[in-house]
Amino acid sequence: MSEHCRELITLQLGHYSNFVGTHWWNLQDASLFYDPDTPLGEIQSDVVFREGQTSGGHVTYTPRLIAMDLKGSLGNLRQEGSLYDPGKDTSAVTWEGDLMMHKESPPQKNSFLEDLDNRLFHLSFSVLWYDRSSAPLTVDTVNNQLSRLQKNYRLEGSVKVWSDFLRIHLHPRTISVIHQYNHDGDAHRLEAFSQGEALLQGSVLEDLEDRLHFFVEECDYLQGFQVFCDLADGFSGLGSKVTEMLQDSYSGQGILTWGLAPVNHPNSTPMKDLYHLLNCTLGTMHLSSHSSLFCPMTLRGGLGLRPTSPPSLWYHSSAILALALDALTMPCRLRNNSIPMWQLSETLAVSGRKVVSAYGAVPFPMMHGGSLPDALSPFSRTLPWKPLSSCSELGDGCCYGQWTTLKGYEGQRLISSLPLGTPPPSPLHSLHSGEDVLASYLSSFYPNAPLALQLVSTPSKLTAPFPQMFNPTLDTNGFLHSETPPAGSSVLPVLSAPVLTSLQSSPALGFWLSDLHRVVTSFDIRRVAPSFLSQGLEEGDYRETLEQLKLLSRLYRNDSGGTTRSSSEDDDDD
């Protein structure tokens, strides 16, 4: 797997980002193959994976990843991993007397982790037990066995940390634990933006730079960094400093940052909710200024004080975001016609608009045996996707640019196959390519907007332990049943899914950023949240950031006569 590619290095900063990242890497792992006789697929896994070798000579394939989290966040996972286990070295022990060992019992493993320990699941493709003297082990061999056990896993009650559903091995240089703050408990929590900012110095900075140098130096054509960063806690401050460091140390490389926020936080209080809002506000401004492109992502329905969506398990919401991100990041990971990160960023981040919004149909409602025109025709008045960035579309047809990806239509038709002489039921049914169908459909909503799109037939494979939370109207490939399943029939697990996503730069972001600014400036932080300032944030810097946020929101204003909000919703200084 050493052919030419543009490598990506991924950084995951924070516990929820590691939840999303774990699902995302499980999806990447499910698409791996290592059969030299198999034709190469559409996705070039070398972009995000690296090849290595254990001391025993086994070929390894591990993520090109740095994952940062707090003390007590790893569960059963060892920080150094188990892939390159050197064993216990007793050569340095000189004491000849009696020894007393105190051993702490590890956390109890759920059913999935227990199965990871047996031989079936030990055939993970992060360790490729490839014996050239016998038939090569393909990913389909493993995944076919895993899929038979998929329906047995119900991890909703047992997932406490992200390692509880991690199915791949990690490189020893991947996990970085910040020991100054605790994951659990009330003491020593990383709650404020300025706490995270202050972290990136001394040993934490040296450790990160060492890990970065290791992964960067083995890249031949590094295209940049993708950063998953928690927005609502102190990791937003740490991420701001990390992206600033990447921008300074690796100038010319792309930095694509996804700011992630869960639907709900455990044991939250009104003051903690206020902290989450302030962290999101400061993080959005600073992360966007240091990144090539910044996209906030959440299923919360808003980054304000009260979520508009019902509470959701992190295990579930992170799975949905990861499935969307698998499609959103696809342009940079294709084997042919790939789009380097800098080009993706330049396409959307025009005139300083580096904040973009994400939308997705997860899964895309496509009928089994149907066609793409059939799937899009019911959505002639409203788009099939939902906001993934708490930024609803305005519906005025104004968009500065968008990048749309349809992934996972394998086995379905992209154009209509009507019998000769049959009148097409819609203009979409008369087009002759999938690209034309999707472009024509989107142009009906955004008639003058620049559009880039990609169609990738390879589906996202939802092998264990991806949660089974789908509507029973879907078949095992994620398509709608052509016939209603009989009542009482067993529901088979969904093993893959088609996904339609869109990254957009539009005036809707201006209203969203303006709303965020208005909510935060509606109260006096010195009186309402003095403890937030006491963590090290200077009031002058805070006020300057809010002013920059207001200026950023103005970059997205639509001055072409499109839909606008009432003057009461605009900035009060206009």
Backbone hydrogen bonds, N-H to C=O, Kabsch-Sander energy under -0.5 kcal/mol:
donor,donor_aa,acceptor,acceptor_aa,energy
7,E,5,C,-0.8
7,E,221,Y,-0.6
8,L,47,V,-3.3
9,I,224,G,-1.8
10,T,64,R,-2.5
11,L,226,Q,-2.4
12,Q,66,I,-2.6
13,L,11,L,-0.5
13,L,228,F,-3.3
14,G,12,Q,-0.6
14,G,68,M,-2.3
18,N,14,G,-1.7
19,F,15,H,-1.6
20,V,16,Y,-2.5
21,G,17,S,-3.0
22,T,18,N,-2.3
23,H,19,F,-1.8
24,W,20,V,-2.4
25,W,21,G,-2.8
26,N,22,T,-2.3
27,L,23,H,-2.1
28,Q,24,W,-1.8
29,D,25,W,-2.8
30,A,26,N,-1.9
31,S,27,L,-0.7
31,S,28,Q,-0.9
32,L,29,D,-1.3
38,T,35,D,-2.0
44,Q,333,R,-2.8
45,S,43,I,-1.0
47,V,44,Q,-1.6
48,V,45,S,-1.4
49,F,45,S,-2.2
50,R,62,T,-2.9
52,G,60,T,-2.2
54,T,58,H,-2.5
57,G,54,T,-1.8
59,V,128,L,-0.6
60,T,52,G,-2.3
61,Y,126,S,-2.4
62,T,50,R,-2.0
64,R,48,V,-3.0
65,L,63,P,-1.7
66,I,10,T,-2.2
67,A,174,T,-2.6
68,M,12,Q,-3.4
68,M,66,I,-0.5
69,D,176,S,-1.9
71,K,178,I,-1.3
71,K,181,Y,-1.8
73,S,70,L,-1.5
77,L,74,L,-2.1
81,G,78,R,-1.4
85,D,82,S,-0.8
89,D,87,G,-0.5
90,T,88,K,-0.7
93,V,90,T,-1.3
94,T,92,A,-0.6
103,K,101,M,-0.6
114,E,110,N,-2.1
115,D,111,S,-1.8
116,L,112,F,-1.6
117,D,113,L,-0.8
117,D,114,E,-0.7
118,N,115,D,-0.9
121,F,115,D,-0.8
122,H,118,N,-1.3
123,L,120,L,-0.9
127,V,124,S,-1.7
128,L,59,V,-2.1
129,W,127,V,-1.1
130,Y,128,L,-2.6
131,D,129,W,-0.7
132,R,130,Y,-0.7
134,S,131,D,-1.9
138,T,136,P,-0.6
142,V,138,T,-1.3
143,N,139,V,-3.1
144,N,140,D,-2.5
145,Q,141,T,-1.0
146,L,142,V,-2.4
147,S,143,N,-2.6
148,R,144,N,-0.8
149,L,145,Q,-0.6
149,L,146,L,-1.2
150,Q,146,L,-0.6
150,Q,147,S,-0.6
152,N,149,L,-1.6
153,Y,150,Q,-1.6
154,R,152,N,-0.6
157,G,154,R,-0.5
158,S,155,L,-1.6
159,V,155,L,-1.8
160,K,158,S,-0.8
164,D,161,V,-1.7
165,F,162,W,-1.5
166,L,163,S,-0.8
167,R,165,F,-0.5
174,T,171,H,-2.3
175,I,79,Q,-0.6
175,I,171,H,-0.5
176,S,67,A,-3.0
178,I,69,D,-3.0
179,H,177,V,-0.8
181,Y,178,I,-0.8
182,N,188,H,-3.6
183,H,71,K,-2.6
191,E,189,R,-1.4
195,Q,192,A,-0.6
196,G,192,A,-1.5
197,E,193,F,-2.0
198,A,194,S,-2.1
199,L,195,Q,-0.7
199,L,196,G,-0.7
200,L,196,G,-0.7
200,L,197,E,-0.7
201,Q,199,L,-2.8
204,V,201,Q,-1.1
205,L,201,Q,-0.8
206,E,202,G,-2.3
207,D,203,S,-2.5
208,L,204,V,-2.2
209,E,205,L,-2.7
210,D,206,E,-2.1
211,R,207,D,-2.1
212,L,208,L,-2.8
213,H,209,E,-2.6
214,F,210,D,-1.7
215,F,211,R,-1.9
216,V,212,L,-3.0
217,E,213,H,-2.4
218,E,214,F,-0.7
219,C,216,V,-1.8
223,Q,7,E,-2.9
224,G,7,E,-0.9
225,F,254,G,-2.8
226,Q,9,I,-2.0
227,V,256,L,-2.6
228,F,11,L,-3.2
228,F,226,Q,-0.5
229,C,227,V,-0.6
229,C,258,W,-2.5
230,D,13,L,-2.5
231,L,260,L,-2.5
232,A,260,L,-0.5
234,G,190,L,-1.9
236,S,233,D,-2.0
237,G,234,G,-0.9
238,L,234,G,-1.7
239,G,235,F,-3.4
240,S,236,S,-1.5
241,K,237,G,-1.7
242,V,238,L,-2.5
243,T,239,G,-2.9
244,E,240,S,-1.6
245,M,241,K,-2.3
246,L,242,V,-2.5
247,Q,243,T,-2.4
248,D,244,E,-2.0
249,S,245,M,-2.9
250,Y,246,L,-2.4
253,Q,250,Y,-1.9
254,G,223,Q,-1.8
256,L,225,F,-2.7
257,T,255,I,-0.7
257,T,293,L,-2.7
258,W,227,V,-3.5
259,G,257,T,-0.6
259,G,295,C,-1.6
260,L,229,C,-2.9
260,L,258,W,-0.7
261,A,297,M,-1.9
268,S,265,H,-1.0
273,D,269,T,-2.8
274,L,270,P,-1.8
275,Y,271,M,-2.1
276,H,272,K,-2.5
277,L,273,D,-2.1
278,L,274,L,-2.4
279,N,275,Y,-2.9
280,C,276,H,-2.4
281,T,277,L,-2.2
282,L,278,L,-2.7
283,G,279,N,-2.8
284,T,280,C,-2.4
285,M,281,T,-1.7
286,H,282,L,-2.5
287,L,283,G,-2.8
288,S,284,T,-1.5
289,S,285,M,-1.5
290,H,286,H,-1.3
291,S,287,L,-0.6
291,S,288,S,-0.6
292,S,255,I,-2.0
293,L,255,I,-1.6
294,F,354,K,-3.1
295,C,257,T,-2.4
297,M,259,G,-3.6
298,T,388,L,-2.4
308,T,300,R,-1.4
309,S,300,R,-1.3
316,H,313,L,-0.6
317,S,313,L,-2.8
318,S,314,W,-2.2
319,A,315,Y,-0.5
320,I,316,H,-1.9
321,L,317,S,-2.1
322,A,318,S,-2.3
323,L,319,A,-2.1
324,A,320,I,-2.1
325,L,321,L,-2.8
326,D,322,A,-1.8
327,A,323,L,-0.9
327,A,324,A,-0.7
328,L,324,A,-2.7
329,T,325,L,-2.3
330,M,327,A,-1.2
332,C,329,T,-1.0
333,R,330,M,-2.0
335,R,42,E,-3.3
339,I,331,P,-3.4
343,Q,340,P,-0.7
344,L,340,P,-2.0
345,S,341,M,-2.5
346,E,342,W,-2.5
347,T,343,Q,-1.8
348,L,344,L,-1.3
349,A,345,S,-3.5
350,V,348,L,-1.8
352,G,349,A,-0.6
353,R,350,V,-1.4
354,K,352,G,-1.7
356,V,294,F,-2.6
356,V,354,K,-0.5
357,S,504,Q,-2.5
359,Y,502,S,-2.1
360,G,386,K,-2.2
361,A,500,L,-3.0
362,V,360,G,-0.7
364,F,498,P,-2.6
366,M,364,F,-1.6
368,H,480,L,-2.7
370,G,367,M,-2.4
372,L,413,R,-1.4
375,A,371,S,-2.0
376,L,372,L,-2.0
377,S,373,P,-1.9
379,F,376,L,-1.8
380,S,377,S,-0.8
386,K,360,G,-2.3
388,L,358,A,-2.9
389,S,358,A,-0.6
392,S,390,S,-0.5
399,C,397,G,-0.5
400,Y,505,S,-2.1
401,G,505,S,-1.2
402,Q,450,P,-1.2
403,W,503,L,-2.5
404,T,452,A,-2.6
405,T,501,T,-2.2
406,L,454,Q,-2.3
407,K,405,T,-0.6
407,K,499,V,-3.0
408,G,456,V,-2.4
409,Y,456,V,-0.6
410,E,457,S,-1.7
412,Q,409,Y,-2.6
413,R,370,G,-1.5
422,T,419,P,-2.3
429,H,426,S,-1.2
430,S,427,P,-1.4
431,L,428,L,-1.2
437,V,433,S,-2.1
438,L,434,G,-2.5
439,A,435,E,-2.5
440,S,436,D,-2.5
441,Y,437,V,-2.2
442,L,438,L,-2.5
443,S,439,A,-2.2
444,S,440,S,-1.0
444,S,441,Y,-0.7
445,F,442,L,-1.2
446,Y,442,L,-2.5
448,N,397,G,-0.5
449,A,446,Y,-1.0
452,A,402,Q,-2.0
454,Q,404,T,-2.0
456,V,406,L,-2.9
460,S,497,A,-1.1
461,K,459,P,-0.6
462,L,460,S,-0.6
462,L,495,L,-2.3
463,T,461,K,-1.1
466,F,463,T,-1.9
469,M,467,P,-1.2
474,L,471,N,-1.9
475,D,479,F,-3.0
478,G,475,D,-2.0
480,L,366,M,-2.3
481,H,473,T,-2.7
489,S,486,P,-1.9
492,L,490,S,-0.6
495,L,476,T,-3.0
495,L,493,P,-0.6
496,S,476,T,-0.9
497,A,460,S,-0.9
499,V,407,K,-3.1
500,L,361,A,-1.6
501,T,405,T,-2.6
502,S,359,Y,-2.3
503,L,403,W,-2.4
504,Q,357,S,-2.7
505,S,401,G,-2.5
509,L,506,S,-1.6
510,G,506,S,-0.6
510,G,507,P,-0.7
511,F,507,P,-1.5
512,W,508,A,-2.0
513,L,509,L,-2.9
514,S,510,G,-2.2
515,D,511,F,-2.5
516,L,512,W,-2.2
517,H,513,L,-2.2
518,R,514,S,-2.6
519,V,515,D,-2.4
520,V,516,L,-1.8
521,T,517,H,-2.1
522,S,519,V,-0.8
523,F,520,V,-0.8
525,I,523,F,-0.8
527,R,524,D,-1.0
528,V,524,D,-2.8
529,A,525,I,-1.7
532,F,529,A,-1.1
533,L,529,A,-0.9
534,S,530,P,-1.7
535,Q,531,S,-0.5
535,Q,532,F,-0.7
536,G,533,L,-1.7
537,L,532,F,-0.5
542,Y,538,E,-2.2
543,R,539,E,-2.6
544,E,540,G,-2.2
545,T,541,D,-2.2
546,L,542,Y,-2.0
547,E,543,R,-1.9
548,Q,544,E,-2.2
549,L,545,T,-2.1
550,K,546,L,-1.9
551,L,547,E,-2.1
552,L,548,Q,-2.4
553,S,549,L,-2.2
554,R,550,K,-1.3
555,L,551,L,-0.8
555,L,552,L,-1.0
556,Y,553,S,-1.2
557,R,554,R,-1.5
559,D,557,R,-0.8
569,E,566,S,-1.9
570,D,567,S,-1.0
574,D,571,D,-1.6
